[in-house]
Amino acid sequence: MFSVGDKIVYGENGVCIVEKIAPLEMSGASRDKLYYSLRPLVGSGIYYAPVESGAYMRAIMSRDEADAFIDSIPGIEPAICHDNRFNHVDAFYKELFKKHSCEALVSIIKGLHQRMSERKTKSSRAESTMKRAKDILHGELSAALEIELSQVEAYIQSRIGAQAE
């Protein structure tokens, strides 16, 4: 069980802060069932997740794990869907999101970047999928490294660039 103040990855919603653990304050809601009130780091609103649910939740990585992960980024292969039918491309990337791993998110970002650079036109669908993957990835790295979200990309570049020297 998580505690109030913990930063967790909640499904495909990215990093959330546990704001409260209590029964729902709604008429008709069971007073015996506890829910996490989760505030996303990226975006707005509040998610309510039963403490005893099957929803994917995990603690964010530590600072050392984040640095080690960033160091591994150059070796992560892009996820490329060779099928051009929209529904097949969407299904391909949706399956990767379901892995809930930073490696899968980097694969998505690299794959979509490569796919868009090979085409003369940009797909708004691909751009929104890439943005979603970056938001989730950068949200966790921001929280783990305790840096602003806007600084994550530069931090990754500086760390990867330092490896190449």
Secondary structure, 3 states (H helix, E strand, C coil): CCCCCCEEEEHHHCEEEEEEEECCCCCCCCCCCCEEEEEECCCCCCEEEECCCCCCEEECCCHHHHHHHHHHHHHCCCCCCCCCCHHHHHHHHHHHHCCCCHHHHHHHHHHHHHHHHHCCCCCHHHHHHHHHHHHHHHHHHHHHHCCCHHHHHHHHHHHHHHHHC
